[in-house]
Amino acid sequence: MKEAIAVARSVDHGFAKLMPDIDRERAWLLTVDGAPQSYVDLDDPTHLEFEYARRLGHVLDVVGEPGAALDVLHLGGGALTLPRYVAVTRPGSRQDVVEVDRGLLELVAGHLPLPEGARVSLHAGDARDWLENGPSDSADVIVADVFGGSRVPAHLTSVAYVREAARVLRDGGVYLANLPDAAPFAFLRSQLATLGTVFEELALIAEPGVLRGRRFGNAVLVAGHRPVDVAALARRTAADAFPARVEHGTALREFIGGARAVRDEDAVPSPEPPDGAFGIG
């Protein structure tokens, strides 16, 4: 069998590498400027290696009827890990992926084929521009996993941005975001407050160690007009190799505290992660 060879090239916003995993045949790690971005197992698209990806996957599993097709808008492409997951776990789903880095999209599409029958359309463009020009009531789920380098861009953190996301979502739709932060969680709290100006139902999924302020890490935010199945989410996240907690209701309101929603003119990127903060979970 031919040995897989790493691929490296400059893309529009950095230097990307696709590196084969020596422990899993046909599995690949994508890094951009040395930071891990995505992990894909072409033989098993349901394998989600990164902790935050598993948590996003758990939410996708409990949205709507189990296994039913969804219309999903992915803001941020990476190696298309979650579009692959949805294509396999919810056959027939229509998915759009918006990625600002056209070169990265071309690299991934050229070397990591999508599952057979996947209905995934790839678009090079800015996530907010796409939302602002997108049709209303057109998505069941929006997954926001957008990073400029290692930080979430400021223009994707404001009330105006969230209003556009809510407009594109159907009434029972769900907005998901992967956001990094550390204690005292000024960014995370402000993002929850911002989402709360538009959506009635909020939940937060994160490792207990992150929530206790012990380390920098990712949190998954869940927002919608209707509650998600928090009990099912809690069972799934608790069973992971690195268990997470699901915060909602009173506990989440206390976490948000007096944080203010973000206006466009006040928006800032997510905090710069410390060296070595991100890796494979």
C-alpha positions as CSV (number, residue, x, y, z in Angstrom):
1,M,0.0,0.0,0.0
2,K,1.3,3.4,-0.9
3,E,2.4,5.4,2.1
4,A,0.5,8.7,2.7
5,I,2.6,11.7,2.3
6,A,2.1,15.1,4.0
7,V,1.0,18.0,1.9
8,A,2.1,21.6,2.6
9,R,1.4,24.8,0.8
10,S,0.7,28.5,1.3
11,V,-3.0,29.3,1.3
12,D,-4.7,32.7,1.3
13,H,-4.4,33.2,5.0
14,G,-1.4,31.3,6.2
15,F,0.6,28.1,5.6
16,A,-1.4,24.9,5.7
17,K,-0.3,21.3,6.2
18,L,-2.2,18.0,5.8
19,M,-0.4,15.4,7.8
20,P,-1.3,11.7,7.8
21,D,-2.0,10.0,11.2
22,I,0.3,7.1,11.6
23,D,-2.2,5.4,13.9
24,R,-5.3,5.6,11.7
25,E,-5.2,4.7,8.0
26,R,-6.5,7.5,5.8
27,A,-6.8,9.9,8.7
28,W,-5.4,13.4,8.4
29,L,-4.6,16.4,10.6
30,L,-4.9,19.9,9.1
31,T,-2.8,22.7,10.6
32,V,-2.6,26.3,9.6
33,D,0.5,28.2,10.7
34,G,1.3,25.3,13.0
35,A,-2.0,25.4,14.9
36,P,-4.3,22.3,14.7
37,Q,-7.5,23.2,12.8
38,S,-9.2,19.9,11.8
39,Y,-8.9,16.2,12.0
40,V,-10.5,13.9,9.4
41,D,-10.8,10.1,9.1
42,L,-11.8,9.4,5.6
43,D,-12.8,5.8,6.5
44,D,-14.8,6.8,9.5
45,P,-16.3,10.4,9.2
46,T,-18.1,9.9,12.5
47,H,-14.8,9.8,14.3
48,L,-14.4,13.3,15.8
49,E,-10.9,13.6,17.3
50,F,-11.0,17.1,18.7
51,E,-13.0,17.6,21.9
52,Y,-14.9,20.7,20.7
53,A,-15.9,18.8,17.5
54,R,-17.3,16.0,19.5
55,R,-19.4,18.4,21.5
56,L,-20.7,20.1,18.3
57,G,-21.5,16.6,17.0
58,H,-23.4,15.8,20.2
59,V,-25.6,18.8,19.6
60,L,-26.1,18.0,15.9
61,D,-27.2,14.5,17.0
62,V,-30.0,15.8,19.3
63,V,-31.4,18.4,16.9
64,G,-34.8,17.4,15.4
65,E,-35.6,13.7,14.7
66,P,-32.6,11.3,15.0
67,G,-31.0,10.7,11.7
68,A,-33.4,13.0,9.8
69,A,-31.9,15.2,7.1
70,L,-31.1,18.8,8.0
71,D,-30.2,22.0,6.1
72,V,-26.9,23.1,7.7
73,L,-24.9,26.2,7.2
74,H,-21.2,25.9,8.3
75,L,-19.4,29.2,8.8
76,G,-15.7,28.2,8.7
77,G,-14.6,25.2,6.7
78,G,-11.3,23.7,7.9
79,A,-11.1,20.1,6.6
80,L,-14.9,19.8,6.5
81,T,-15.0,17.5,9.5
82,L,-18.5,18.3,10.6
83,P,-20.0,18.4,7.1
84,R,-18.7,14.9,6.7
85,Y,-20.1,13.9,10.0
86,V,-23.6,15.2,9.1
87,A,-23.5,13.7,5.7
88,V,-23.0,10.2,7.2
89,T,-25.2,10.5,10.4
90,R,-28.0,12.4,8.6
91,P,-28.0,11.2,5.0
92,G,-29.6,13.6,2.5
93,S,-28.8,16.7,4.5
94,R,-28.1,19.8,2.4
95,Q,-25.1,21.7,3.6
96,D,-23.3,24.9,2.7
97,V,-19.8,25.6,3.8
98,V,-18.5,29.2,3.8
99,E,-14.8,29.6,4.2
100,V,-12.9,32.9,3.7
101,D,-9.7,31.1,2.5
102,R,-10.3,29.9,-1.0
103,G,-6.8,28.3,-1.2
104,L,-7.6,26.2,1.9
105,L,-10.9,25.1,0.4
106,E,-9.1,24.0,-2.7
107,L,-6.4,22.2,-0.8
108,V,-9.0,20.2,1.3
109,A,-11.3,19.5,-1.6
110,G,-8.4,18.3,-3.7
111,H,-6.9,15.9,-1.2
112,L,-9.7,14.8,1.2
113,P,-12.8,13.6,-0.8
114,L,-16.2,14.0,0.8
115,P,-18.3,10.9,1.6
116,E,-20.2,9.4,-1.4
117,G,-23.5,11.1,-1.8
118,A,-22.7,14.0,0.4
119,R,-24.7,17.1,-0.6
120,V,-22.1,19.7,0.4
121,S,-21.6,23.0,-1.5
122,L,-18.4,25.0,-0.8
123,H,-18.3,28.7,-1.0
124,A,-15.3,31.1,-0.6
125,G,-16.4,34.2,1.2
126,D,-16.7,36.0,4.5
127,A,-19.1,34.5,7.0
128,R,-21.0,37.7,7.9
129,D,-21.2,38.8,4.3
130,W,-22.7,35.4,3.4
131,L,-25.3,35.7,6.3
132,E,-26.3,39.2,5.3
133,N,-27.0,38.1,1.8
134,G,-28.5,34.7,2.6
135,P,-32.2,33.8,2.4
136,S,-34.3,34.0,5.5
137,D,-35.6,30.9,7.1
138,S,-33.3,28.7,5.1
139,A,-31.2,26.7,7.7
140,D,-32.1,24.3,10.5
141,V,-28.6,24.7,12.0
142,I,-25.8,27.2,11.7
143,V,-22.4,26.0,13.0
144,A,-20.0,28.9,13.5
145,D,-16.4,27.7,13.8
146,V,-14.5,30.7,12.3
147,F,-11.0,31.7,13.2
148,G,-8.7,34.3,11.8
149,G,-5.4,32.7,12.9
150,S,-6.3,31.5,16.4
151,R,-8.9,34.2,17.2
152,V,-12.6,34.6,16.4
153,P,-12.9,37.7,14.2
154,A,-14.5,40.7,15.9
155,H,-17.2,41.2,13.2
156,L,-18.6,37.8,14.1
157,T,-19.3,38.7,17.7
158,S,-21.9,41.5,17.7
159,V,-25.7,41.8,18.1
160,A,-26.0,42.8,14.4
161,Y,-24.2,39.5,13.4
162,V,-26.4,37.4,15.7
163,R,-29.6,39.0,14.2
164,E,-28.5,38.0,10.8
165,A,-27.9,34.4,12.0
166,A,-31.3,34.4,13.6
167,R,-32.9,35.6,10.4
168,V,-31.3,32.8,8.3
169,L,-32.4,30.2,10.8
170,R,-35.8,28.6,10.7
171,D,-38.1,29.1,13.7
172,G,-37.0,25.9,15.4
173,G,-33.4,26.3,14.3
174,V,-30.2,26.1,16.4
175,Y,-27.1,28.3,16.3
176,L,-23.9,26.7,17.5
177,A,-20.5,28.4,18.1
178,N,-17.1,27.2,19.0
179,L,-15.5,29.9,21.1
180,P,-12.2,30.0,23.1
181,D,-11.6,31.8,26.4
182,A,-10.3,31.5,29.9
183,A,-11.2,32.9,33.3
184,P,-12.5,35.5,34.0
185,F,-14.4,34.7,30.7
186,A,-15.1,38.3,29.6
187,F,-15.3,37.2,26.0
188,L,-17.5,34.2,26.6
189,R,-19.9,36.0,29.0
190,S,-20.3,38.8,26.5
191,Q,-21.0,36.4,23.7
192,L,-23.7,34.7,25.8
193,A,-25.2,38.1,26.6
194,T,-25.1,38.9,22.9
195,L,-26.8,35.7,21.9
196,G,-29.4,36.3,24.6
197,T,-30.6,39.5,23.0
198,V,-32.0,37.5,20.1
199,F,-32.5,33.9,21.3
200,E,-34.6,32.8,24.3
201,E,-32.8,29.5,24.9
202,L,-29.1,29.2,25.7
203,A,-26.7,26.4,26.8
204,L,-23.0,26.2,27.3
205,I,-20.8,23.1,27.0
206,A,-17.3,23.1,28.4
207,E,-14.9,21.0,30.4
208,P,-15.2,21.6,34.2
209,G,-11.5,22.5,34.3
210,V,-12.0,25.3,31.9
211,L,-15.1,26.5,33.7
212,R,-13.2,26.5,37.0
213,G,-10.6,28.8,35.5
214,R,-7.8,26.2,35.4
215,R,-6.9,26.5,31.8
216,F,-7.7,28.1,28.4
217,G,-10.1,26.1,26.3
218,N,-13.0,25.9,23.9
219,A,-16.6,26.2,24.8
220,V,-19.6,25.3,22.6
221,L,-22.5,27.8,22.8
222,V,-26.0,26.6,21.8
223,A,-28.7,29.1,21.1
224,G,-32.3,28.9,19.7
225,H,-35.9,29.9,20.2
226,R,-36.7,26.5,21.6
227,P,-34.8,24.4,24.2
228,V,-32.5,21.6,23.1
229,D,-32.6,18.3,24.9
230,V,-30.2,19.3,27.7
231,A,-30.5,15.9,29.4
232,A,-29.5,14.0,26.3
233,L,-26.6,16.4,25.7
234,A,-25.4,16.0,29.3
235,R,-25.4,12.2,29.0
236,R,-23.4,12.4,25.8
237,T,-20.8,14.9,26.9
238,A,-20.4,13.1,30.3
239,A,-19.5,9.9,28.4
240,D,-16.6,11.5,26.4
241,A,-13.0,10.7,27.2
242,F,-12.7,14.3,28.4
243,P,-16.1,14.8,30.0
244,A,-17.8,18.2,29.8
245,R,-20.6,20.0,31.6
246,V,-23.8,21.4,30.1
247,E,-24.8,24.7,31.8
248,H,-28.2,26.2,31.2
249,G,-31.0,28.0,33.0
250,T,-30.3,29.7,36.3
251,A,-26.7,28.5,36.5
252,L,-26.0,30.0,33.0
253,R,-27.7,33.2,33.9
254,E,-25.5,33.5,37.0
255,F,-22.4,32.8,34.8
256,I,-23.3,35.6,32.4
257,G,-23.9,38.0,35.3
258,G,-23.8,41.6,34.3
259,A,-22.0,41.0,31.0
260,R,-23.1,43.4,28.2
261,A,-24.1,42.5,24.7
262,V,-21.5,43.5,22.0
263,R,-22.2,46.3,19.5
264,D,-20.3,46.4,16.2
265,E,-18.4,49.5,17.3
266,D,-17.2,47.8,20.5
267,A,-16.5,44.3,19.0
268,V,-13.1,42.7,19.6
269,P,-11.6,39.3,18.6
270,S,-11.6,36.4,21.0
271,P,-8.5,36.4,23.3
272,E,-5.1,35.3,22.0
273,P,-4.6,31.7,23.3
274,P,-1.4,30.9,25.2
275,D,1.3,28.8,23.6
276,G,0.3,25.2,23.4
277,A,-3.4,25.8,24.3
278,F,-4.8,23.9,21.4
279,G,-4.2,20.3,20.5
280,I,-5.9,17.1,19.8
281,G,-8.4,16.0,22.4
